[in-house]
Amino acid sequence: MAIRKEVVSTAINKADSLINKNIHNNIDKQYDFRKQTVNSDKTLTNEEILEAFRILNKHCDKAKLFYNEGPKRICENCKEECLATLYCENCIRYFLKNNFSNWSSGNDNIDQLIQYCQTKTLTPYNIIEWIPYDTLENIKYMTKGGYSEIYSADWNGGKYYEWDSKDQSLKRKGTSKVILKKLKNVENADKNWFEQAKSHFITSNNWKTVVKYFGLTQDSLYGNYILVMKQLDVDLRNYLQKYHKQLKWGERIQITFNIINTLQNIHGENTIHGGLHSGNILYLEKSKIWYISDLGFCGPANKPLKSIYGNLPYIAPEVIYNKEYTFASDIYSIGMLMWEISSGNPPFNNYEHDYNLAIRIVNGQRPEIVSGTPFGYREIMERCWNADPLKRPDINILLNDIKEIKRSYYDNDIDQESENLDDIQLDINSNLNIKNTTSKLYIFKDIPEPRNIIEDDDEIYNNPNLHSEDQDELEIPDEIGDTLNIPIDIKSDNEDVPKQQPILETLEGNL
């Protein structure tokens, strides 16, 4: 009998949900409890229990290294102390370091970037590397954005997957489907871009639900540097368009929780996303997991001064005003995503993404909250999109709040209030204005300070000093989020919505 991966995943998640951190107060105790719980799960075959143990052992090693916690041992090969039990993290780093002389990107800054990431490697299966272009086959053009072209490809050999202690070498998983994203002007990027790239690469590989970057390569014909990434199935925007009427509130709240949980991991790395929208929230059908993508590497490497890059309805008003993304501006984007999850449509979908919409946003206009939205969900959403960034919750408060909504849903079954959303008066079946679902580069002038309400429409829209025709709006679409995936027909419109997979609430569960 074949191993049922979904059943194994469900058993592991169930074990996680039963952990009492007052009792299981360190990593070893938590993983011992997980194993005991899985071992007693009657839904699993013996082979599936062994598969669950294999997965838990991998997770345990990564958690110990990430938190630098747990008993150490002396590696029989390098004779140094190590935390991992399935491999030695020092031996992996030595192996990678000894291989530095065998590859080069042709750009010293990129070489140093990849070498730095490899010296921070925690596991044998999350390694940033320089990928020879000739190992990429069946390259197929998908789409073109303002600053990138997106392709799908087969990566011959695939990523590093495990450490062979006998041969003292890394082994590859085998040919894998990947996404290629051409990067422009990397050769002219400043020091700040490379520092951010380091942070984004490491964050991507530290957390399970941030879309994985495998590394960089270079187009042998034109010399463009290319980002090689994990392929996923469908983005949140298209998922909601297909399943909106079938989704119950419990499933909407679960999706929201998954996104916020991942953003907390990103913020915990002292990293700002700076571009969240429904096109870069991606779903992997086989594991029932939502991922955040486009962490860095979106927009131009040398963005013009006094410009902003992003999807306008999700950009916080203070960013439109002062052009700087912050942790609080990511929270504003969460508010807009919450509205989209509740309504099934991108915010401000009937507006052109231009200077006039920017003025509406900074003057407090927000999407109309749909009927049937649970009060607690609505209250969190409104706090997230407050015009004053200081009045928005930080990510830790936000995560705790959405956890409480999730718990109250399961306790009180709020789907009794709104079993389906047929009564929501929205044009959810209309075709999206594709022009209005992409990111752009904007240069706005004479933007007023943000406020929460529109106090005087005449003053706002008829001020002679605020003319939209004088604005330098560079409409450069960048269909990054939409194209980090190859959409698949995961179910027909007549079938039930795919069941959401709960993401582990423990930090190490998302490693």
Helices and strands as residue ranges (DSSP letters): H 5-17, H 27-39, H 46-67, E 73-74, E 81-82, H 89-98, G 100-102, H 108-119, E 129-130, G 133-135, E 136-144, E 149-155, E 160-164, E 169-172, E 176-183, G 186-188, H 191-206, E 213-218, E 225-230, E 234-235, H 236-243, G 244-246, H 249-268, G 278-280, E 281-284, E 289-292, E 308-310, G 312-314, H 317-322, H 327-343, H 355-362, H 375-384, G 389-391, H 395-412, G 414-416, G 434-437, E 439-443, H 457-462, G 468-470, E 472-478, H 480-483, G 507-510
